Amino acid sequence: MKTNVAFQRAKDYGLDLVEISPTAKPPLCKIMDYGKFKYEQEKKRKEQKKNQVQTKLKEVKFRVNVDKHDYETKVRNLRKFIDNGDRVKISLMFRGRENAHTQLGFEVINRVIQETVDITTVDQSPRQQGRFVTAILIPKKAKK
């Protein structure tokens, strides 16, 4: 139908004439309440955003000569982060003469990985970057 006729019909209904597909031949238009349409789109967008899960990267720092109690506390915190669905970065820093014994740092990191193997998957295996050894763990997928 002609544009001016469509405008008149929309005006008679108290609605708006909205162009849906401007590239079509002829362009496709629809008579609707544009304010209500925009409101519903915004509502859908907010609902999708609310249902979206954002994972964070948490970090747990260890030392080469970590004490038993400190180690258990850090592993317990790591488990809590994993239960919340967050990714966890395990980092271990060497100071001074500890750099000569990097295998001890890898042993600590591998021990943490072995103790949490029931709930985590290794996303990034332990590797050394300067004075740090880092690894990233992610939660295991829930079994259906």
N, C-alpha and C positions, 0 to 999 in steps of 0.2 A: 504494500500500500504506500501511498505517497507520505512523505515526511510530515507535511502540514496536517494531514488527516490523522496520522498517528499521534502527533502532539495534541490535537484537539480531543481525541479519545482519552488520552492520558489525563488531560485537564478535566474532562467530564467525570472521570472516576476519582479524581483527586490524588492521582499517583504521578510517578515520574516515568519518562521514556528513557530507558537505559540501553546504550549500545553494548551488545554482548560480544559480537565478532565484527570488528571494523574492517578486516581484510577480506571478508566473504563478498561475493558478488551476487546479489546486492547485499549491503551490510545488514547484519541481523540485530534487531532491537527487540526489547521486551518492556512491557508496561508493568512496573512494580514500584513498591515503596522503597526508594533507595536508602533512606535512613535506616529502616528496619533490616534491609539486606546487609548493610555495612555492620550494624550491631551484631547480627547473627554470625557474620564472618569473624568478627573480633572475639566473640564468645567461643567459637570453635577453636580459634587459635590459642586462646588462653587455656582451654581444656586440654589441648594437645600438649602445651607447655607444662601443665601441671602433672600430667601423666608421664612426662619424660624423666628418665633417671640420669642424673649426672654423676659420673664417677670422678673421684678426686684421687690425686696421687699423694699418699701419706709417706712420711719417711721415718724410719727407725734407725738410729745410729748406734753402732756397736764399737767396741775397742778390742784390740788384740787380747789384752789381759783382763777381760770382763769377768767380774765375780759371778758366782753361781746365782745369787739372789737377783742381782741386776739383770743377768741374762734371762732368768725366768720371767721377770717383770716385763722386759722388753718383748719377749715372745708372746706373753699374755696380751699386751697392747696390740701387737701385730695381728693376733687372732681376732681381736675386737674390731680392728680396722677391716679385716677381710670379711668378717660377718656382716659389716655394714655395707659391703659391696665395693669398697674402695680398693684401688691398686696400691701396693706397698713397695717402696724403694728401700732396700736394705743397704746401708752404707757403713763402711768401716774405714777409719782413718789411721794411718801410720804416723807416728811422731818419732823423730830422732833415729835411734838405733833400731826401732821396730821395722824400718824399711829393709833391713838386712834379712828379716824373717817373714817375707810375704806369704809363705806357705801357711803360717799360723793364722793369718787373716782369712785365707781361703778356707781353712778348716772351720773357723767360726761361722762363716757365711754358709758353707755346705751343711753344717750341723743345724742351722736354723731352717734351711730348706728341707732337710730330712725330717725334722720335727713337725713341720707344717704341711707335709706332703698330702695329708688327708683332706685338707681344705683349700690348698693352693696349687697353682700351676706356675711353672717358671716361664715368665714372658721374656726376660732377658737374663741369660746365664751370667754368673759372676765373672767380672772382668776388671782388670786394674786400669785406672786412669790416673797416672801420677801418684799421689799419695793416698788415693782412695781405691777401695774395691767396692763395686756396686753390683746389685742384682735387683731385678724387678719381679715381684710376684703378683699374680692376679687370682681372684677367686675362681674355684672350679665351678663349672656349670652344674646347676641343680639337676639331679636325675629325675626323670619323669616317671 
